[in-house]
Amino acid sequence: MSDVIGKLTSEQALEIVERLYRRGGDIRDAVVAEAMSLLTEFSLDDTADEVFDALDLIDVQECFDQAGSSRDGHSSPDEAAVDIIEEELQPFFDQVERYHELGMPEQEATYCSAVILGIYRFEHESKSEFKQLAADIPAECAGNLLQDWRARNPEQTRIDAMYAFIRERCPKWASWLKHE
């Protein structure tokens, strides 16, 4: 019986956490504390690596497979590349948004920085055939992420820190930054 937790499916484990949370009191407080702890335990560089890998492992053949006739007419491999990149990046963008919704601006900024760094590394370090097809799409996605983050975070200190990070870790993209 001592290994029952290890034998649960992810759905069963989630159900147990939700039940414990609904009980309230000290148990609820412990569940919330563990959730907050888990959300703060990520590495900027590890997250950047995950983003890089997600993009770097895209198979160029996937673009050609998705290109062709569609309901809306003909789609090119370039259009398919946009869809594939956006699909790969969406979970990371969603996590940035979750940090914002949870009122965790430091984690939001750090995670956003990590995603931008991962995209930057893909654009400047990847040797994948897909990268050639994708052209400026990843940079555009990173720019959109930065713009969205900036719109949600008007505090000048945070903006200055984000811009300093980009100047240091993504120097070829420093020209994006507005001089404020």
C-alpha positions as CSV (number, residue, x, y, z in Angstrom):
1,M,0.0,0.0,0.0
2,S,2.9,2.4,0.5
3,D,3.4,2.8,-3.2
4,V,-0.2,3.6,-4.0
5,I,0.7,7.2,-5.0
6,G,3.2,5.9,-7.6
7,K,0.6,3.7,-9.1
8,L,-2.0,6.4,-9.7
9,T,-2.7,7.7,-13.2
10,S,-2.2,11.4,-13.7
11,E,-6.0,11.8,-13.8
12,Q,-6.4,10.0,-10.5
13,A,-3.6,12.1,-8.9
14,L,-5.3,15.3,-10.1
15,E,-8.6,14.2,-8.7
16,I,-7.0,13.6,-5.3
17,V,-5.4,17.0,-5.3
18,E,-8.7,18.6,-6.2
19,R,-10.5,16.7,-3.4
20,L,-7.9,17.8,-0.9
21,Y,-8.1,21.4,-2.0
22,R,-11.9,21.3,-1.6
23,R,-11.6,20.1,1.9
24,G,-10.2,23.5,2.9
25,G,-8.3,24.5,6.0
26,D,-4.7,23.4,6.5
27,I,-4.9,20.8,3.7
28,R,-6.0,23.4,1.2
29,D,-3.2,25.7,2.4
30,A,-0.7,22.9,1.9
31,V,-1.9,22.1,-1.6
32,V,-1.7,25.8,-2.6
33,A,1.7,26.2,-1.0
34,E,3.0,23.1,-3.0
35,A,1.4,24.4,-6.2
36,M,3.1,27.8,-5.7
37,S,6.4,26.1,-4.9
38,L,6.1,24.0,-8.1
39,L,5.4,27.0,-10.2
40,T,8.5,28.8,-9.0
41,E,10.8,25.9,-9.6
42,F,12.0,26.3,-13.2
43,S,15.3,27.3,-14.7
44,L,15.5,30.0,-17.3
45,D,18.1,28.1,-19.2
46,D,16.3,24.8,-19.0
47,T,13.1,26.4,-20.3
48,A,15.1,28.1,-23.1
49,D,16.5,24.6,-24.0
50,E,12.9,23.1,-24.0
51,V,11.8,25.9,-26.4
52,F,14.8,25.4,-28.6
53,D,14.3,21.7,-28.7
54,A,10.6,22.0,-29.5
55,L,11.4,24.1,-32.6
56,D,14.6,22.3,-33.5
57,L,12.9,18.9,-33.6
58,I,10.2,20.0,-36.1
59,D,10.6,17.9,-39.2
60,V,10.6,19.9,-42.4
61,Q,8.5,17.1,-44.0
62,E,5.7,18.1,-41.7
63,C,5.4,21.4,-43.5
64,F,5.3,19.7,-46.9
65,D,2.7,17.3,-45.6
66,Q,0.5,20.0,-44.3
67,A,0.9,22.2,-47.3
68,G,-1.3,21.7,-50.3
69,S,-5.0,21.9,-50.7
70,S,-7.1,23.0,-47.8
71,R,-10.7,24.1,-47.3
72,D,-9.7,27.7,-47.8
73,G,-7.7,27.0,-51.0
74,H,-4.0,26.3,-51.4
75,S,-1.6,26.6,-48.5
76,S,2.1,26.9,-49.0
77,P,4.9,25.3,-46.9
78,D,5.6,28.8,-45.5
79,E,2.0,29.0,-44.2
80,A,2.2,25.5,-42.8
81,A,5.5,26.5,-41.1
82,V,3.7,29.4,-39.4
83,D,1.0,27.0,-38.1
84,I,3.5,24.5,-36.9
85,I,5.7,27.0,-35.1
86,E,2.7,28.6,-33.4
87,E,1.4,25.2,-32.3
88,E,4.8,24.3,-30.8
89,L,5.2,27.6,-29.0
90,Q,1.6,27.8,-27.7
91,P,2.1,25.8,-24.5
92,F,5.0,28.1,-23.6
93,F,3.0,31.3,-24.4
94,D,0.1,29.9,-22.3
95,Q,2.4,29.4,-19.3
96,V,3.5,33.0,-19.5
97,E,-0.1,34.0,-19.5
98,R,-0.8,31.7,-16.5
99,Y,1.9,33.3,-14.5
100,H,0.2,36.7,-15.2
101,E,-3.2,35.4,-14.3
102,L,-1.8,34.0,-11.0
103,G,-0.3,37.4,-10.1
104,M,3.3,36.1,-10.3
105,P,5.0,38.9,-12.3
106,E,8.6,37.8,-11.5
107,Q,7.9,34.3,-12.8
108,E,6.0,35.7,-15.7
109,A,9.0,37.9,-16.7
110,T,11.6,35.1,-16.2
111,Y,9.6,32.5,-18.1
112,C,8.9,35.0,-20.9
113,S,12.7,35.8,-21.0
114,A,13.4,32.0,-21.3
115,V,10.9,31.6,-24.1
116,I,12.4,34.5,-26.0
117,L,15.9,33.2,-25.4
118,G,14.9,29.7,-26.7
119,I,13.4,31.2,-29.8
120,Y,16.5,33.4,-30.3
121,R,18.8,30.4,-29.9
122,F,16.8,28.5,-32.5
123,E,17.0,31.3,-35.0
124,H,20.8,31.7,-34.5
125,E,22.1,28.2,-33.6
126,S,19.8,25.7,-35.2
127,K,21.1,23.7,-38.2
128,S,17.6,22.2,-38.9
129,E,16.3,22.1,-42.4
130,F,13.0,23.4,-41.0
131,K,14.7,26.7,-39.9
132,Q,15.5,27.5,-43.5
133,L,11.8,27.2,-44.4
134,A,10.6,29.1,-41.4
135,A,12.7,32.2,-42.1
136,D,11.7,35.1,-39.8
137,I,8.6,33.4,-38.3
138,P,10.2,32.5,-34.9
139,A,11.5,36.0,-34.4
140,E,8.1,37.4,-35.2
141,C,6.5,35.1,-32.6
142,A,9.1,36.2,-30.0
143,G,8.4,39.9,-30.9
144,N,4.6,39.2,-30.4
145,L,5.3,37.5,-27.1
146,L,7.4,40.5,-25.9
147,Q,4.8,43.0,-27.1
148,D,2.0,41.1,-25.2
149,W,4.1,40.9,-22.1
150,R,5.0,44.6,-22.3
151,A,1.3,45.5,-22.6
152,R,0.5,43.5,-19.4
153,N,3.5,44.8,-17.5
154,P,3.7,48.6,-17.4
155,E,6.1,48.8,-14.5
156,Q,9.2,50.5,-15.9
157,T,11.6,48.6,-13.6
158,R,10.4,45.3,-15.1
159,I,10.5,46.6,-18.6
160,D,14.1,47.8,-18.1
161,A,15.1,44.4,-16.7
162,M,13.5,42.6,-19.6
163,Y,15.2,44.9,-22.1
164,A,18.6,44.5,-20.3
165,F,18.1,40.7,-20.6
166,I,17.5,40.9,-24.3
167,R,20.5,43.2,-24.9
168,E,22.7,40.8,-23.0
169,R,21.4,37.3,-24.0
170,C,19.7,38.1,-27.4
171,P,22.0,41.0,-28.7
172,K,20.9,40.7,-32.3
173,W,17.4,41.4,-31.3
174,A,18.2,44.5,-29.2
175,S,17.2,46.7,-32.1
176,W,13.6,45.7,-31.4
177,L,13.6,47.6,-28.1
178,K,12.1,51.1,-27.8
179,H,14.4,53.6,-26.2
180,E,12.4,54.8,-23.2
